[in-house]
Amino acid sequence: MAMKRSDRFKPIHNLAQQSEDMAAQTLGKIQRELSSHHLKLSELMKYYQDYVARFNQQAEQGMSIIQVQSYQKFISQLEVAIAEQKKHITRVTEACDSSRADWHVERQKSQVLEKVITRYKKQEQQISNRQEQRRSDELVANRHWHKNK
């Protein structure tokens, strides 16, 4: 018996499903990385705000030039770290968008193949039903013919 068309598409669909799954895993990994970078930025900004508040509080009480320079140097380093973290977020966001687009493409391929397989199965079922009906009709006709003979 020949292989049904729906069965011939199953290996292709399985490959498409694997590609979709891999794209989804990649997207998930990048989304987790993005979330981690956002958390780090949030922590850096909070630390920066706390440090600036501490600097302002100390400045009101009086500070030496060396203390002022030390605070300013560290605040500047925090500003650089925040700027770098924002650049990381921009890059990872772009990677996430690209990965999401890749996943959508793979998902569409998989869905198209699912629809093709479903359509073929429906056609195959209709053919099978017609064949079964034909056999049933022939059986009834043969019984009737033999009965009237």
N, C-alpha and C positions, 0 to 999 in steps of 0.2 A: 504494500500500500504506500502510495506517495505521501511525502510529508506535507502537511497542510501549510498554506501560506502564513497563517497566524503563527505556527510553530517555527517557521523559517525566520521570522522577525524577532523571536524571543532572544536569541543571543545578541543581536544588535541592540535590542532594548536593554538587555542586561549591561552591556558596555556603556550605553548612554546613562543608565542609572548609576553605574560606578563613577562615571565622570561627573555626574551631578553631585553625588555624595562627596567626592573629593573636593569639588568646588565649594560645597557647603562647609566642609571641614576647614578649608583654607579661609573662607570668609569668617567663620567663627573664631579662628585663631587671630585673625587681624582685628576683629571687633574686640576681642579680649585685650589685645595689645593696645588698642586705641583707648579702651576704658582705663587701662593701667596708666597710660600717659596722661589722661585727663585727671586721674586721681593724684598723680605726682605733681602736676601743675597746680592743682588745688592746694596741695600741701605746701608747695613752694610759695605760693601767693599768701597763704595764711602765715607762714613763717616770716615772709617779707614784711607783712603788715604788723605782725607782733614786734619784729625787730625795729621797724621804723617808729612804732609807738614807744618802745623802750628807749630808743635814741632821743626822741622828743622829750620824754620824761627826764632822762639824764641831762639833756641840754638845759632844761629849765632850772635844774639844781646846780648847774655849772660843771663844765668839763674842760680838761686840758686840750690843747691843740692835738696832741698825740692821740687822745681818746676820740676826738672828733674825726681825725683822719682814719683811725682804725674802724670806727663805725661806718664812715662813708665808703671806705674800701670794701668792707664786707657787704654793705647795701648794694654797691655797684656790682659785686660778684653775684649777688642774688638776682639782680636785674638781668645780668647776662644769662644766668641759669634759666630764668623764666623765659627770656627771649628764645633760647635754644630749645626749651621744652615746647614752646608754641610752634617752632619750626618742625620739631618731631611730630607734633600733632597734625600739622598741615600735611606732612609727607604721608603719615599713616592714614589720614582721612582720605587722601587721594588713592592710596593703595586699597583702602576699604571700598571706595566707590568703584574702582576698577574690578576688584574681586566680586563685588555684588553684581556688576554687569556680566562678568564671566559666568557666575552662578545662574543668572537669568537666562543666558544663552543655553547653557547646559540643561536647565529645567525645561525650556521650550522644546529642545530636541527630544527629551525624554517624554514629554507630554504628547508631542506629535506622534511618536512611535506607539505610545499607549493607545492613542485614538485609531491609528492604522490597525493595530492588532485587534482592538475591540470591533472595528468595522469588519475586518476579515472573519473574526469569530462569528459575528452576527450573520454574515453571508454564508459561512460554512454551516451554521445551524439551520438557516433557511433551506439550503440545498439538502441537508440531511433530512429535514422535515418533509420536503417534497418527495425525496426518494422513499422515505418510510411510508408516506401517504400512497405513492405509486405502488409500492409492494403490497400494501394493505388492499388497495383497490384491485390489484391483479389477483390477490388471494381470494377476495370475495367473488370476483368475476369467474375465476377458475372453479370455485365451489359451486357457484350458480350454474355454470356450464355443465360441470360433471353431474350435478343434481338433476338437471333437465335432460340429460342424455338418455 
